[in-house]
Amino acid sequence: MPSSTIVHAACFAVGALVGGGVAATVTSRRKVIPPPPPPQAAKVPAPAVTVKPTTPVVKAPAPILEVESRTGQVTVSQDALTQVDNAVLRYGNPGPIADVLVRSAYVSGYDRRLRHPAWTAEHLTLAALGKSLVEAPPEEGETGDRTKSLFTEDKSIPTPFRAKLSDYLRSGYDRGHMVPAADAKMSQDAMNETFLLSNIAPQVGVGFNRHYWAYVEDWCRRLTGSFKDVYVFTIPLYLPKLDTGWEMASCAFVLPNAPIPDEAKLQNYIMPIEAVERASGLTLFSDEVKKQSKHICKTTKCEVIVRRFDEVQKKPEVLKAISGKKH
């Protein structure tokens, strides 16, 4: 990780629709009420009037998924997709574009810039997981077998924006499922769709993808034992993170514009940073930085190397030796 103050760290958020916290759950009893349609404006001539500008009303974005209250069927909300004038974009959409991918076991939005899902959404039930006590499980030959699935590039994504197998080769990251294969055991085709790279994001392997992340995925599936319907959203996030693997050091030196003996010690010219700031009328560092910084002479040697650069310039042979140039 780079040793800068702020770096981006990839995090993965899992939400199962319920109150708050990391995961939540909701049954199909709750009804998603779509926002009311905008009023129709009639074209009626009217006298010119002066209207004072008002603050525009910002309409809340529509949810990505709509849940039918009686059947629990999940559909992609058309209001969540950007409606554009086809005539304006007759030669193509400059983007950014989120491809909405509808699969057997999930729905997702593909981020062409990052080449992994912007989000995934799935509807988990006991029946879908083959654990229903009422509905008969699928025949053994009809269920998905993970050993028969292979990671595959998604050919439905245009080639320039498609995630490739080579992207993960020797990258140090696992090909992490956003929708787990274990959530798609209803058929081999459904499980194969979870191995499309459009459902994959780079994840740390040991300790995360192969361990704790898998525990969270299992917990989401076990929620179906307590709730009739579980809707899980998985979102890769890039969040700022303070890099604490470094220390700050600072100091200020004030040198007089006068001849200084070669043997003079650099520490003789140390001045408080605040004194330099007052004299210059500048604020060089925040109070927090000054408070956390060590004095640089306590972390490294504050010594100059005496080199008579003016004398070297008078001796071309010495200059050649230092510069390493051959003539």
C-alpha positions in Angstrom: 0.0 0.0 0.0 1.5 3.4 -0.9 2.9 5.5 1.9 0.7 8.5 1.3 -1.7 10.2 3.7 -4.8 9.0 2.0 -5.1 5.8 0.0 -8.1 4.0 -1.4 -9.1 0.7 0.1 -11.6 -1.7 -1.4 -14.4 -2.7 0.9 -17.4 -4.9 0.3 -20.7 -4.1 1.8 -23.4 -6.7 2.2 -27.0 -5.8 2.9 -29.9 -8.0 3.4 -33.0 -5.9 3.5 -33.8 -5.5 7.3 -33.5 -2.7 9.8 -29.9 -1.6 10.1 -26.4 -2.8 10.5 -24.3 -4.9 8.2 -27.2 -7.1 7.1 -31.0 -6.7 7.2 -34.0 -8.7 6.3 -37.5 -8.0 5.1 -40.4 -10.3 4.4 -42.8 -9.9 1.5 -45.4 -8.3 3.7 -43.8 -5.0 3.2 -44.8 -3.1 0.1 -42.5 -0.8 -1.9 -44.6 2.2 -2.8 -43.4 3.8 -6.0 -43.1 7.6 -6.1 -46.1 9.4 -7.6 -45.9 10.2 -11.3 -45.1 13.9 -12.1 -48.1 16.1 -12.9 -48.9 16.6 -16.6 -48.4 20.1 -17.8 -50.9 21.4 -20.3 -49.8 23.7 -23.1 -52.0 26.7 -22.5 -51.0 30.2 -23.6 -50.6 32.5 -20.7 -49.6 36.2 -20.2 -46.0 36.8 -19.5 -45.3 37.1 -15.7 -42.2 37.6 -13.6 -41.5 34.5 -11.5 -39.1 34.6 -8.6 -36.6 31.7 -8.8 -37.2 29.0 -6.3 -35.1 26.1 -5.0 -35.7 23.1 -7.3 -37.2 20.0 -5.7 -34.8 17.1 -5.9 -36.6 13.8 -6.6 -35.4 10.9 -4.5 -33.9 8.2 -6.7 -36.1 5.2 -7.3 -35.0 1.9 -5.8 -33.1 -0.5 -8.0 -35.5 -3.4 -7.3 -39.2 -3.5 -6.9 -40.8 -6.2 -4.7 -44.4 -7.3 -5.4 -46.1 -7.5 -2.0 -48.2 -10.7 -2.6 -45.8 -12.9 -4.5 -42.5 -11.5 -3.5 -41.4 -11.3 -7.1 -38.5 -9.0 -7.7 -38.2 -6.9 -10.9 -35.7 -4.2 -11.9 -37.3 -0.8 -11.5 -37.5 1.1 -14.8 -37.5 4.4 -12.9 -34.0 3.5 -11.6 -32.6 3.5 -15.1 -31.8 6.8 -16.8 -34.3 7.7 -19.5 -32.7 9.5 -22.4 -33.8 10.9 -25.8 -32.7 8.3 -28.3 -32.5 10.9 -31.0 -29.8 12.8 -29.1 -27.7 9.7 -28.5 -28.5 8.0 -31.9 -24.7 7.4 -32.4 -24.1 5.9 -29.0 -24.0 6.8 -25.3 -20.7 8.3 -24.2 -21.2 6.8 -20.8 -20.5 6.0 -18.0 -22.8 3.1 -18.6 -24.0 0.5 -16.0 -25.0 -2.6 -17.8 -28.0 -4.2 -16.0 -27.5 -7.9 -16.2 -30.5 -10.2 -15.4 -29.4 -13.7 -14.4 -31.2 -16.8 -13.1 -30.2 -16.2 -9.5 -29.4 -12.5 -9.4 -29.6 -9.1 -11.0 -26.5 -6.8 -11.2 -25.2 -3.6 -12.5 -21.8 -3.8 -14.2 -19.4 -1.0 -13.9 -17.5 -0.6 -17.2 -14.9 1.7 -15.7 -13.9 -0.6 -12.8 -14.7 -3.9 -14.8 -16.6 -5.4 -11.9 -20.1 -5.2 -10.5 -21.3 -1.8 -9.3 -23.9 -3.8 -7.3 -25.5 -7.2 -7.2 -29.0 -8.1 -5.9 -30.4 -11.5 -5.1 -33.6 -13.0 -3.6 -32.9 -15.9 -1.2 -35.6 -18.3 -0.1 -35.5 -21.8 1.4 -36.9 -23.1 -1.9 -34.3 -21.4 -4.0 -31.6 -22.8 -1.8 -33.1 -26.3 -2.0 -33.9 -26.4 1.7 -37.7 -26.0 1.7 -39.7 -28.4 3.9 -42.7 -27.9 1.7 -41.4 -27.8 -1.9 -39.5 -30.8 -3.2 -35.8 -30.1 -3.9 -34.6 -30.4 -7.5 -33.4 -33.7 -8.8 -29.7 -34.4 -8.1 -28.8 -34.0 -11.8 -30.6 -30.7 -12.0 -28.8 -28.9 -9.2 -25.6 -26.9 -9.7 -22.2 -28.5 -9.1 -19.4 -26.0 -8.4 -16.8 -28.4 -9.7 -18.3 -28.2 -13.1 -18.2 -24.4 -13.3 -15.2 -22.4 -14.6 -14.4 -18.7 -14.4 -15.4 -17.2 -17.8 -15.3 -13.8 -19.4 -18.7 -12.3 -20.0 -19.2 -12.0 -23.7 -22.3 -9.8 -23.2 -20.0 -7.0 -22.2 -18.3 -5.1 -25.0 -14.7 -6.2 -25.4 -13.0 -2.9 -24.4 -14.9 -2.9 -21.1 -14.9 -6.6 -20.4 -13.0 -8.1 -17.4 -10.5 -10.7 -18.6 -9.0 -13.8 -17.0 -5.6 -12.2 -17.5 -6.6 -9.3 -15.2 -6.3 -11.6 -12.2 -3.3 -13.6 -13.3 -0.5 -13.1 -10.7 -2.4 -10.0 -9.3 -2.3 -11.2 -5.7 -6.1 -11.1 -5.5 -8.7 -13.8 -5.6 -11.6 -13.8 -8.1 -14.2 -13.0 -5.5 -17.8 -13.8 -6.1 -20.2 -11.0 -5.4 -23.1 -13.4 -5.7 -21.8 -16.7 -4.2 -22.0 -19.9 -6.2 -23.7 -21.5 -3.2 -26.7 -19.1 -3.6 -27.3 -20.5 -7.1 -27.7 -24.3 -6.7 -31.1 -24.4 -8.5 -29.4 -25.4 -11.8 -26.0 -25.7 -13.4 -26.7 -22.8 -15.7 -27.5 -20.6 -12.7 -24.3 -21.6 -11.0 -22.2 -21.0 -14.1 -23.6 -17.5 -14.3 -22.0 -16.7 -10.9 -18.6 -17.6 -12.4 -18.9 -14.9 -15.1 -16.2 -12.3 -14.5 -19.0 -9.7 -14.5 -19.9 -11.1 -11.1 -16.4 -11.0 -9.8 -14.3 -8.4 -8.0 -10.7 -8.6 -6.7 -10.6 -9.8 -3.1 -7.9 -10.6 -0.6 -7.8 -14.4 -0.5 -6.5 -15.8 2.9 -8.4 -14.3 5.8 -11.1 -12.6 3.7 -12.5 -14.2 0.5 -11.7 -17.8 1.6 -12.6 -17.2 5.2 -14.6 -14.3 6.9 -16.3 -13.2 3.7 -17.5 -16.8 3.2 -18.8 -16.8 6.8 -20.9 -13.6 6.0 -22.3 -15.3 2.8 -23.3 -18.3 4.8 -25.0 -16.1 7.4 -27.0 -14.4 4.7 -28.2 -17.9 3.5 -29.1 -19.0 7.1 -31.4 -15.9 7.4 -33.9 -17.8 5.3 -34.5 -20.0 8.3 -35.9 -17.0 10.1 -37.4 -14.9 7.3 -39.5 -16.0 4.3 -37.7 -13.7 1.8 -34.2 -12.3 2.1 -32.9 -9.8 -0.4 -29.1 -9.4 -0.4 -27.2 -6.5 -2.0 -23.5 -6.7 -2.4 -21.5 -3.5 -3.4 -17.8 -3.1 -3.8 -16.7 0.1 -2.2 -13.6 2.2 -2.6 -13.2 4.2 0.6 -10.4 6.6 1.8 -8.2 5.1 4.5 -5.6 6.7 6.6 -2.2 5.0 6.2 -0.7 4.7 9.6 2.4 2.8 8.6 4.6 5.9 8.5 5.7 8.8 10.8 6.1 12.5 10.2 9.2 14.5 10.8 9.7 18.2 10.3 11.9 21.2 11.2 13.0 24.6 9.9 16.4 26.1 9.3 17.1 29.8 8.9 20.4 30.5 7.2 21.9 34.1 7.1 22.7 35.4 3.7 26.3 35.7 4.6 29.5 33.6 4.4 29.2 30.5 6.6 32.2 28.4 7.7 32.3 24.8 6.3 32.6 23.5 9.8 29.4 25.1 11.0 26.9 22.7 12.3 23.5 22.6 10.6 21.8 22.3 14.0 23.0 25.9 14.7 20.4 27.2 12.4 17.4 25.4 13.6 14.4 27.6 14.2 10.8 26.8 15.2 8.5 26.3 12.3 6.1 28.8 13.9 8.8 31.5 13.8 9.3 31.0 10.1 5.6 31.1 9.5 5.3 34.4 11.4 8.2 35.9 9.5 6.9 34.8 6.1 3.2 35.3 6.7 2.6 31.7 5.7 1.0 28.7 7.3 3.2 25.8 6.2 1.7 23.0 8.3 -1.5 22.5 10.3 -1.3 22.4 14.1 -2.2 18.7 14.0 0.8 18.0 11.7 3.1 19.9 14.0 1.8 18.2 17.0 2.3 14.7 15.6 5.7 15.4 13.9 9.0 14.4 15.4 12.0 16.7 15.0 13.7 15.6 11.9 17.2 15.7 13.6 15.9 13.0 16.0 15.0 10.6 13.2 18.0 11.2 10.9 21.4 12.9 10.9 21.3 16.7 10.3 24.7 17.0 8.7 25.8 18.6 5.5 28.5 17.2 3.2 31.1 19.7 2.4 31.7 19.9 -1.4 33.3 22.9 -3.0 31.1 23.1 -6.1 32.7 26.3 -7.2 36.2 24.7 -7.2 35.0 21.7 -9.1 33.8 23.9 -11.9 37.3 25.3 -12.2 38.7 21.8 -12.7 37.2 20.1 -15.8 38.9 16.7 -15.0 37.3 16.6 -11.6 33.9 17.5 -13.1 34.2 14.7 -15.6 34.9 12.2 -12.9 31.9 13.3 -10.9 29.5 13.4 -13.8 30.8 10.2 -15.3 30.8 11.6 -18.8 33.3 10.3 -21.4 34.7 12.6 -24.1 
